[in-house]
Amino acid sequence: MAVKYPLFTVIGREYKRIASEGASFFVVLIGPLFAFFLITSIFYSSVPRKLPVAVVDMDHTSISRKTTAFTNATPIAAVNSNYISLTEARNAMNEGKVDAVLYIPEGTEKNILKGNHSSVELYLNNANVIKGSLLNSGIQKAIKTLSAGIKLQTHLQSGETEKQAIAQIIPIQLHSEILFNPFASYAYFITLILLPVMLTVFTLFGTLYAIGSELQYGTAAEWLQSSNNSIVIALIGKLLPYTIFFFIVAVCMNIDLFSILGLPLRGSIGVILLSELLLILSYQSVAILLITLTKNMRLAISLASAYTMLALTYAGFTFPTFGMPEVAQVLNRIFPISYWMNVFSGQSLRAEDISNSFTQMLYLAGFILLGCFFIPRLKYVLSNQKYWWKI
């Protein structure tokens, strides 16, 4: 018997499934929003502050005390000067109690007063590269500032004017402007990776469950029947509620990034929203592809897990794509999120021309077309009982 309004029948059927199944409701709304809240609460401060640094002062002079004070004055470091030996401090770093050790050897001030070169030693735990780099940069700036002050006093005492003394100490000055992440902010970097990845993970897994559960529970025939046996209507009606929910989640992600975490918005929010809609549709198309090829929800979810994890490696989030081997650059092209990231960072951080963003969105449209190519095959899988109730 033909259904009078098949599209609305399928949509209504899917909304009932989402409301009645805890797993579906968690995937489309509770899961991603909770993930956003968790990530935001971790990186809300944007920049790490007051990381523990051990100072081993073997000189015990005014200059060594100034060195400790200048280091402690940097926002990145919190000095603990209770360590009496380098061995004790390094053991503390090995145990994870401190992230760096600053060693001031005996005779430092004496050598400086004699006009000789003197050095202090900095030991860093660089297991966390970003944290280690920030500590190294912050402590080096503190030491260079103190060193420049000592040199300035020496030149002034020799009769030079302040202008002449500064010219001797810093003959060439570098004026640098950090354009796109001036605060070295974790929020600009980490959250810009993790939040979109969470969105794509829930989109892909949610779509796989929505379609794959029809096979696993043997309800594919009922689903097709509610659409008058039209696979196009069946897919539109089934996926539209998920698309709406995930787009709401994407809007929440933008509010989180721009309003709560304070990322700049220098381009068009309309372009960003359009790219996010295409991103959601792209991952829904990837889900159609995986279900069609595997004919098994659990196997499709296993492959999807590997696919989303590889995106973190090859999509160019933490290592520039142009520096990767050619094979990795090719793999970069199989993840829709890599194209979306170009759009988002271009519009939010760099105020990039909109035409560049539309080029990237054409690639996202290509993923959508790829999924559409497998729709006829999906209908065959759904209609064939040998693929039902497969665990």
N, C-alpha and C positions, 0 to 999 in steps of 0.2 A: 504494500500500500504506500503510495507516494505521500511524502510529507509536504504540507502546504508551504511552510516557510523554512526550508532546510537550513539556511545559514543561521537564522536565529535559534533554531532547534539545537544545532550543534553548539552554538555559543552558550545557550542556557545549560545544556548538558555539561559543558566544561566548567562553568562557574559552580555548578553543584558539586562536581568532582573536587574542585579546589577547596570549596568550603567544608566538604565532608571528610577529606583526606588530610590528616595532619602533615604528612610529608610534602604534599603539593603546596599547602599554605605556607609551610616553613621555607620552602625553596623560593617561592615567588615574592615573599615579603619579609618575614621575620628573620630569616637567615642573612640576607644581604644587609639589611638595616642594622642588625646586631654586629655584623662584621665591620661595617662602617663606624659604628660607635666604638668598638674595641680599638680599631686602628687609630681613630681620631684621639681617643683618650691617651694612647701611648705616645703619639707624636704631636700632641697639642702644643707643647713648649717650643716646637720648631727646631731649636738649636740646643744641643747638649750643653749643660752648664755644670760647673764645679765638679769635674771629674777628679778622682783622688790621685794626687801626685806626691810621692815621697821625696823629700829634700834631705840629703845627707851633707851636712855642713861640717867639714873638717877644718875650716879656716877660722871660724868664729871671729870675724872682723866686721867692721861697719859695711864694707862692700859686700861681703857674703850675706849679711842680714838684708841689705838693700836688694840683692839678687832674689832672696826668698820672698821679700815683700812685693817686688815687681811681678814675680811669677804668680803669687797669690792674688794680685790685683787683676789679672786677666780673667775674663768671665768663664773661660773654659776650665780653669784649674782651681782645685781646693788643696792647699798645701798641708801636708802632715810632716812636721820637722822633728818628730820624736825618734826617728831611726838614727842609730849611732854608728852604723857601719854600712858599707855598700852591700855586703853579703846579706845582711838582714833585710835591707830594702829590696834587693833583687828577689829574695825568697818570698817577700810579701807580694811582689809583682807576679811571680810564678803561681802563687796561691790565689790570684785574682783580687787581692785586697787593694792594690793600687794599679793604675794604668800607665804610669811613667815614673822614672826615678831620675832626679836631678842631683848630680854629684859635684860638690864644690871642693876641690882638693886643697890641702894645706899649702899656704904660701901664695894664694891667689892675689890677695891685696898687696903683698910685698913685691911680687913681680910687676904689678901694675904701677906701683909707686916708683919703681926703678925704671919704668918705661919699657919694660919687656912684655912680650906677648904672653897672655895667660888664657887658659881655656877651662870651661866647665864641661861636664859630660852629661848627655841626656840619653837615657835608655827608655825605649818605647815598646809597649805591647801593641804590635801592629796587626794582631789577628783580626781586629775590626779595622779595616783600612780607613774608613771615613773618620772614626773616632781618633785613630792614631794620627792621621793627617791634620786634624783640627788641633790636637794637642801639640804636635810638632810646630805648626804654624804659630799658635798662640804663645808658646814658651819662647820660640825664637824671636818673635817680635818684642817680648818683654826684655830678653837679654840684649837685643840690639838697641833698644831704647836706652837701657842703662849704660851700655857701652858708649853710645853716642853722647850721653850726658857727661860721662867721665872724660871723653876726648874734648868735649866743648870746654869744660873747666880748665883742662890743661892748656888749650890754645888761648883762652882768655887770660890765664895767669902769665903767659909769655908776652902779653901786650897787644895781641890782635883784637880787633873789634869783633862784635858778635857776628856781623855779616861775613867778615873774612874767615872767622873760625868755622862757621857753618859751611862755607864754600870749600874749606879744606877737608872737612869731615865727609860731606856729601857733595862731591863735585858734579855728579849727574843725578837728578831726581826723576823718578819714574812716576808719572801721573796715570793711574789706572782707574778705569770705571768698569765695574762688573755689571753687565747689562741685564741678565736674565735671572740671576739668583744672588742678589747683592748681599744677602744675609747668611749665605752658606747654610740655608735652612733645610732641615730634614723634611719639613712639610712639602717643600717644593720638589723634593726628589723622591722620598720613600712613598709618601701618600699618593703622589701622582702615578706611582706604579701599582701599589697594592689595591687602592679603591677600584680602578678600572678592571684589574685582574679579577677581583671578587665579583664584579658585575658580570663579566664574561663567563666565569666559572658557574655561577648560579643560572645564567641564561642557558648555557650549553647543557648542564645537567638537568635543569628543569624541563627543557624541551625534550631531551632524551627520555626522561621519565614519562612525560605526557604522551609521547607517541609509543615508546617501548612498552609501557604498561598495558596498552591495548593488545599487544601480542602476548605478553606474559600472562595476562589474566583471561585471554581468549575473548575479549570484547570487541575485537576489530570489526567483525561483521555488524554488530550493533551500531558502532560508530559510523561505518559506511552507509548503513541503512538510514540513519538519521539525516544523512546528507543527500538522500536519493541516489546513492552510489556514485556521487561525484567526488573524486579525490581532491579536487581543487577547493570545493566548498568545505569538505571535511577538514582540510588543513587550515584554511583561513579561519573557520569557526573555532577550531581547537586552539590555534596559536595566537589568535587575536587577544584573548584575555591575558595570556602570558606576556605578549608584547606590550600591552597597556600597563600591566603591573611592573614589568622591568623598566619601562620608560619612566614611570613614576620614581622608581628606585634611582634611575640615572639623574633625574631632576634633583632628588635628595642628595646625590653625590656632588652635583654642582654647587648646591647650597653649602654643603660641608666644605668643599674645597675653597670656594670664593668668599663665603661669608664667615665661616667659623675659623678655618685655617689661614685665611687671608691671602690666598694666591691672587696675583694680579689678573685682571681681565682687560687686556689691551685690544682685543679684537671683537668679533661678533659672537654674541651668545646664541644667536639664531643658527649660525653655522655649526657651532658646537653641538647644539641640540639635534640638528639634522644629522650630523655625523654619528651621534650616539644612537639615534634611531636606526641608522644603517648598520651600525656595529651590532646591535641586538638582532636585527634581521639576518646579518651575516652568520652569526653563531647559531641561530635557529636553522639556517640552511646547512651549516656544517653538521648539525644534529640529524637532519634529514638524510644527509649523505652517509653518516655513520650507521644509522639504523638500517638503511637500505642495503648497505654492503654487508653488515654483520648479521642482520635478521635476528638479533638477540640483544635485549636491553643491557644485560650485565656485561657482555663483551664490549658493547658500544660505550658504556660508562667507563670501563677499564681503559679503552683506547683514548677516550676523552680526557681522562686523568693525565695520561702521558702527554697528550696534545697541549693541554693548558700549562703543564709544568715546563715543557720545552719552550713555550712562548716566553717564559721568564728569561731563558738563556739566549734565544736567538732573535727576539724582537727588538733588541738594541736598547733596552732600558738602562743597563748598567755599563755596557761596553759598546762603543760606537760601531755601527754596522760597517762603515767603510774600513775599519781596522780588522775586521774578521776575515778568515780565509774565504775563498770563493764559494766553497760548499756551504759554509754558514750563511753567506749572503743570499744564496739561493733559498735556503731554509727560512730565512727571514720573511720571504714573500708568501709563505703559506699560512701566516697568522694574520687574521683581520685586524687584531689589536695593534699591530705595528703600523698600519696605515692610519688608524684612528689616532694613535699617539702623535703622529706628525701633524694631524689637523689640530688636536687639542693644544699641544705645546706651541704651535704656530699662532693660534688665535689667542691663547691666554697669556703666554710669556713674551712672544716676539712681535705681536701685531703684524703678522705676515699677511701678504696680499691674499684676498679671498680666492683668487684664481688658483693659487697653489693648493688650497684646501680642497677645491672641487676636483682637482686631479686625483688627490688621494681618495676622495669619496667615490670616484669612478671605479677604483680598485675594489672598494667595499661592495659596490653594486655587482661587480664580477662574481664575488662569492655568493651573492644572492641568486644570480642567474645559474651558477653551478648547482646549487641546491634544487632549483626549479627543473633542471635537466633530469634529475633522478626521481621526480614525482611520479611519472608513469610506472617506473619500476617499483616504487613504494606501494602503489596500489596493488600490484601483483603479489607482493609479499604479504600485505594485509589480507588479501583475499584467499590466500593459500593456507589451509588449515595445518599443514605440516610445520608451519612456523609458529603456531600458537602454543601457549603453555610451555614454552622453552625456558628453563631456569638458567 
